[in-house]
Each structure stands twice: as C-alpha cells, then as structure tokens.
Amino acid sequence: MLGARLGQWLSLLVCCLLILLKAEGGSVGITYLQNAVAKGAVCLDGSPPAYHFDPGSGAGVNNWLVHMEGGGWCEDVERCLSRRNTDLGSSEQMVKQFGFSGLLSSQQKSNPDFYNWNRIKVRYCDGSSFTGDVEAPVNNLFFRGNRIWEAIIEDLLAKGMRNAKNAILSGCSAGGLASILHCDRFRALLPAATKVKCISDAGFFIHAKDVSGGQHIENFYSQVAKLHGSVKNLPASCTSRMSMKPELCFFPQYVVQTMQTPIFFINAAYDSWQIKNILAPTAADSGKAWKSCKLDLKKCTPGQLKIIQDFRAQFLSALTGAGNSSSRGMFIDSCYAHCQAGKQITWSSNNSPAVGNTKIAKAVGDWYYERSPVQKIDCPYPCNPTCQNTDSESQLPDI
C-alpha cells in the first residue's frame, strides 16, 4: 500500500514538473559538439562541449540570444578534480533536457521581447569563465575554456548566426562574467550591420577587501588565471593597461572602462554570492561571526549591516566609475540575490523585483530596443518590498 501511494505521489510530481516546464517555455534537448574535440575544445574531463538550442520563429528567426551558464571557478587541481565528474566538468554528466525560463522563455507573455529569438544556453564545464587555454593536460584535466567558447560560437555562426539581424551575448554569474570578458570579441565576429549587445546577470564581481582586510578574491582569481592560462584570453584593451597585474582583468570594473559594445548589467547591490565570498568568506571569518548574517540579512548585527552598506557603496562606485556611457544599461535592485534573469519568478512575474515600478524584463527590453535609456539603481536595503520573493541562494559554489 505504501509503495503504491508513493508511486502515485511520484507520478503527480512528474506531471506537475512537466506542466511547469510547458508553462515556462518547454524543455530543450542537448547538442554535443563532437567535432570540437579534434580542436582541443573539451570540458575538464576531455568530453565535448555542449549547448541547448531552441530555434527562433517568425519575426525572430534572424535574432540570436546566446546565454552562458554559471557555476563558479576552480583555482587549483584539487578543486578542478572535484568538478571533473559533475556537470560542471563533464558533458557526460549534463542533463539531456533543459527547461528554458525567464530571458530564455519561449512564452510571449512572460518574455515579450525575446521569446521568438534563436535562444541558446551554453553549458559550463571548464571552470574559468570560458578563458582557459593550456595545451597539455594536468592530472588528466583539460583547461580549454576559451577553445570551448570559440568552437561553440563558430558552430552557431555556421547554423545561421552569421546572418543575424540582432544578437545578444548574455550569461549568469560566472557566465555573466564571461559575457563581459567576451563581449567585444562577440561583436567582432558578427557583421557590422548586426545590432549586437551584451547582458551580464550577476557577473559584476568587484575587487574589494574582505572583512579581515585581506585580498581573498584577488588571490583567488589570480590562482584561476594562472592554472587555466587565462591572461592571454582576457581583453587586450584591459591587460595592456594592467600590465603589472594583467590577471586583475578578471574584475569587470577594469574591463568595462574600454569596452566598445553596449552592455546591460543586472545585479543585486547586495549580491548574495559576493557578500558570502568576497566580503565575508569563511577564510576571513574564523570565528563564524558572519555565518547567520550571510544566510539572512535580517540576522545581521547593526555593525555588520554598516559593513554591508559600505560594500554596496563600493559596488556602485566600481560600477559607475567604470564609465557611464548612454549605451550602457543597468538594473541594480536591493535584493539579497544572485542571478535573476533566468527564472520567471524574478524576470517578469507578478511577484518579480521592481525598481521604480519597472521589472527586469521590461528594463532589458527597453534598453535593447532603445525605447528608453535604462539606468535604474535601487534605494538601500531594506527599502524594496518587492525583493521578498527573490531566491537568495547562489548558483555558484562557495570558494
């Protein structure tokens, strides 16, 4: 009897999930890029790169949106080995079907500006924000993120993107960082007549000290760059200026100063991953004084909240100090969140976060189609009641 009841519940759960997938825009099959292996464009374990592709239709058939998945970075061999047999290191471990939602949704009501575009989700399996390129394997690990990016973009160009009328390179988290680092290169690969813009969702990681006064995130990115051989693939317009420490071009605040392509930043001013890992990483909090605060800002002491408000000020200074071109857009809410474009609940639902009565989907669409300039910066926490339904969990593993 118990087994039969459990079976009924499982069947009901599967049905509910299928209904949800249909409502959000459907499940999209995986494409393995087998011919990329010969070029050395492989995941950490040597398996082929992969992406999910939902073709455009109607007026969107010549419009392309390439969205790069997030998932953190690996800074040493041990950490990369721990990813090797997961979907963050091997396409063999990736789900065969992926539900598209938010920015990638095929539903006109929830995604009116991009629903009928060619929409691609690039899977992330290299641990370097698609920047690595080391010739010889290390401990049977392949550091080839840049080759993966080049191989996938080349494949998409051959499938019709070379004729794009409109094109967007976007990404979330580590993929949001990649959308910044590769933005101008993406622009250069498409015809001059193509309207090309980029979107970074939770990818503006700032160069800041931690609560102990240390340089935790700077040291971390330096290790990533060294292990993966990333520096030669970071934007030359940045590394030429930062010649003493070119690895600092992992930080967007130094890259976007010389970027030429229009870009939109979606970010929480209180980015949950950045507060947990840049401001108050475990390594800088040996007494675990920040443990409760990092899980829920309501549990922070007045002193901790003051430090967090100062961190917001650093973030806004880095963002606006990197250049305030009219071609750049931003939606900076005061939520405790990380990655907000990929889920319907935060993209354009009735309960989505809003800044000045504008939700993320409308802000991005208005900016891309130049219906109006969009540079929205929210008031300080806890002023915004629409933040209550955001997901406070990060897509990135802690470092």
KASULUR-V20719 format. One record per helix or strand of 2 or more residues. SS is the DSSP state (H for helix, E for strand). FROM is the first residue (numbers start at 0). TO is the last residue. If there is no record, write none. Layout:
ss: <SS	SS>
from: <FROM	FROM>
to: <TO	TO>
This chain:
ss: <H	E	H	E	H	E	H	H	E	H	E	H	H	E	H	H	E	H	H	H	H	H	E	H	H	H	H	H	E	H	E	E	H	E	H>
from: <1	26	33	49	57	62	76	90	96	101	117	144	160	165	173	182	194	215	230	235	242	251	262	271	281	290	296	301	328	343	353	357	359	374	384>
to: <23	31	38	53	59	67	83	92	98	103	121	157	162	171	180	188	200	227	232	238	249	257	267	278	283	294	298	320	332	346	354	358	367	376	388>
